[in-house]
Amino acid sequence: MATQITIRLEVRYAWWLMPYVYTLAFFCALFAAEPNQEKLNRVLNRAVTVRAVREKQGARGG
């Protein structure tokens, strides 16, 4: 008999991420420039959290 495991991913981001992205996009458009990918990756690593949660047996999403 196969065992079924349900894992849910919780993705959260900091409240300041979207204002940061909108401001960055504004200045990139204003100066016709591309964002520095390394700096953007560092900001995203600080702002986004992903957590895997094993759901209890018998629990159903809905």
N, C-alpha and C positions, 0 to 999 in steps of 0.2 A: 504494500500500500504506500502510495506517495504522500509525502508530507508537504503541505502547502504553507509557505511563509509569505506574509504580506509586509512589504516595507514601504513606508511613506517617506517622501523627501520633503523636508520643510526648508523653503528658501526664504530668507529674510534679507532685507537691505536697510541700511541706515536712512534716517529721515532726510539727510542732507544730500543723498546721492542724486536724486532727480534735479534739484536746483543746480547742483554742480554740473551735471550733464547738459542741461539747457544753457547755462552760462558758457560752458566750453563751446557748445555748438554755435552760439551767438558770436563769440569772438573769432572762431574759425571762419565763419561766414563773412564777418566784417573785414578780416585781414586776408581772406582767401588763402588760408593756411590749413595744414593738416595737424591734428593733435599728436603729441609725442606718445607713441604707443606704450613705451615702458612706464612713463608716469601714469598713464591712464590705467594700465594693468595694476600698478601698485595701489591706486585709489580704489579700484574695484575689489582687490583682495582685502582691503580694509573694510569696505562697505557691505560686502555680500557674505552671508553666512549660509552654509548648506549643512543640514543635519539629517541623517537617516534614522528613522524611528521604526522599530519593529512593532507592528500592531498586535494587540492581544488576540489570541486564538478565538475565533468566533465573532470578532468585531467586523462590522461591515460599514463601509463608507457610504455616504448618501446625502 
